[in-house]
Amino acid sequence: MGIPPVVMLVGGLAVVAVVVLNVLIGAYERIRGINAARPDQLAEMDQRLARIEATVQSIALELEYANELQRLSAGASDTGRLPLGRQERTFRTPH
């Protein structure tokens, strides 16, 4: 005849319960793992963060330098001469 509806309902609910329970247990373990970092992991993370901070600082300095060069070159092209009174020398060749 077929499977009675009550058996199908109980089986379906059991599958859903197992899936939900698995998801909840996995989330709990991930949260617990994040909060339970070992001291050697913390030291390693501090070193990595220090390297990242140094890298970001050097990139910021390079960008500032490039920005300043762009500003100076824009000023030189507007006035036709280099800033700080320096003139570019042009040489005429006999070619």
C-alpha positions as CSV (number, residue, x, y, z in Angstrom):
1,M,0.0,0.0,0.0
2,G,2.6,2.5,0.8
3,I,4.1,4.3,3.7
4,P,1.6,5.7,6.2
5,P,1.6,9.5,6.5
6,V,2.5,9.4,10.2
7,V,5.7,7.5,9.5
8,M,6.7,9.9,6.7
9,L,6.0,12.9,9.0
10,V,8.0,11.4,11.9
11,G,10.9,10.5,9.5
12,G,10.9,14.0,8.0
13,L,10.9,15.7,11.4
14,A,13.7,13.5,12.5
15,V,15.8,14.5,9.4
16,V,15.1,18.2,10.0
17,A,16.0,17.8,13.7
18,V,19.3,16.2,12.9
19,V,20.2,18.9,10.4
20,V,19.3,21.7,12.7
21,L,21.1,20.1,15.6
22,N,24.2,19.6,13.5
23,V,24.2,23.3,12.4
24,L,23.8,24.5,16.0
25,I,26.6,22.2,17.3
26,G,28.9,23.5,14.5
27,A,28.1,27.1,15.3
28,Y,28.7,26.5,19.0
29,E,32.1,24.9,18.3
30,R,33.2,27.7,16.1
31,I,32.2,30.3,18.7
32,R,34.0,28.4,21.4
33,G,37.1,27.9,19.2
34,I,37.3,31.7,18.6
35,N,37.1,32.6,22.3
36,A,39.5,29.9,23.3
37,A,42.6,31.1,21.5
38,R,45.9,29.7,22.8
39,P,48.6,32.1,24.0
40,D,51.0,31.0,21.2
41,Q,48.3,31.9,18.7
42,L,47.8,35.3,20.3
43,A,51.6,36.0,20.0
44,E,51.5,35.0,16.4
45,M,48.5,37.2,15.7
46,D,50.2,40.1,17.4
47,Q,53.3,39.7,15.2
48,R,51.1,39.5,12.1
49,L,49.2,42.6,13.1
50,A,52.4,44.4,13.7
51,R,53.6,43.5,10.2
52,I,50.3,44.6,8.7
53,E,50.5,47.9,10.5
54,A,54.0,48.5,9.3
55,T,53.0,47.7,5.7
56,V,50.0,50.0,5.8
57,Q,52.2,52.8,7.3
58,S,54.8,52.4,4.5
59,I,52.1,52.4,1.8
60,A,50.6,55.6,3.4
61,L,54.0,57.3,3.3
62,E,54.5,56.3,-0.4
63,L,51.1,57.6,-1.3
64,E,51.8,60.9,0.5
65,Y,55.1,61.1,-1.4
66,A,53.4,60.4,-4.7
67,N,50.7,63.0,-3.9
68,E,53.3,65.6,-3.1
69,L,55.2,64.9,-6.4
70,Q,51.9,65.2,-8.3
71,R,51.1,68.5,-6.6
72,L,54.6,69.9,-7.4
73,S,54.5,68.7,-11.0
74,A,51.1,70.3,-11.5
75,G,52.4,73.5,-10.1
76,A,55.4,73.4,-12.5
77,S,53.2,72.8,-15.5
78,D,50.9,75.7,-14.5
79,T,53.7,78.2,-14.1
80,G,56.0,76.9,-16.8
81,R,58.8,76.5,-14.4
82,L,59.8,74.2,-11.5
83,P,58.9,75.3,-8.0
84,L,61.5,76.9,-5.7
85,G,62.9,79.0,-8.5
86,R,64.7,76.1,-10.3
87,Q,64.4,76.3,-14.0
88,E,64.8,73.3,-16.3
89,R,67.7,73.7,-18.7
90,T,67.1,72.8,-22.3
91,F,70.0,72.1,-24.6
92,R,69.9,72.6,-28.3
93,T,71.8,70.1,-30.2
94,P,73.0,70.5,-33.8
95,H,71.0,67.5,-35.1
